[in-house]
């Protein structure tokens, strides 16, 4: 069944991120819906596999390496394996995170 209302599928929390795994193929792709409240930041970190962040609603910036990239709904940022990245929400936002595991 398709998700047509993000708030119903994953209510926006007040002070921390919330996630809803949508697809999780063992040793393959994992898709996660994330709710990121306004002013919440995810600290710099890296993943042992490539990933992407696609903004669905709201306004965020993604740190990719040493550059902050502002995002509008519909835009996607691809992150390389082991690349430092972080997130900042300027509005309450929903995003789709894709983990491309081997």
N, C-alpha and C positions, 0 to 999 in steps of 0.2 A: 504494500500500500504506500503510495507516494506521500511525502511530507509536504503539506500545503500551508501549515501554520507552525513556524519555528517555536513560538512561545508555548503552544500546546505540546509539541514534541519534547521540548527542552526548556523549561521555564528559566528566565533570566535570573541568576542569583544576584545578591546585593553586593558582595565584596570579594568574590573569587570566581575563577572560571568554573564552568560545568561542561561535561562532555557526554556525548551519547555515541557509542560505537554503532556504525551503520552496517559495515561489512568488515569481516576479519578473516581473510584467507590465510591459513597456516603457511608460513614461509612465503607469503605473497603480499598482495595489497591490503591495506587497512584504511578504511574511510571513517573519519570521526567528525561529527557535528560538534562544534564548540560554541558556547555562549560566553562572551567576554564582556562583563559590565564596564561601564564608563569608568575611566581612571585606573583600571586594573592593568598591571604589567606582568608579563612572563619574563623572568630573568634570562640573560644570555645562557644558552646551552647548545649542545650539538647532538645529532642523532647518527647512529652507525649505518644509516642508509639514506638515500635521496628522499626528499619529501616536497610537498607543495602546500601552499596556503591560498585558498580562494575566498575572498570576502563576499558574503552573501548580502548582508545588510550592515549599516553603520559606517564607522570610519576608524581605521587603525593605521598604524605604521609598523612595518616589519624591518627588523635589523637583519641585513644579509651581509655577513662579513663585518665590514666597518661602515657600511652605508645604510641609513634609515630610508626606507621606501614608503611614501604615503600611498594608501590604497583606497580606491573607490569601489562600490559594489560591482561585482562582475570581474574584477581584476584578480590575477593570480601571480604569485611569486614562487618560482622553483628554487629549492635549496639543494645544494650538493651534499653528498655524503660527508659527514664530519665537519660541515660548515657551521660556524657560530651564527646563531640566530636568536631573536627575541621578538616580543610583541608588546605594543602599547595600544590601549583602546581610548580614543578621544570621544567616542559615543558608545553606548551599549551596542554590541555587534555580534552577529552570527557569522561563523566561518566554517569552511569545510577543509579539514586537514587530511591530506593523503600521504600515507607512509608507503613507500615503494620498497618493501623488504625483499631480499633475495630468497 
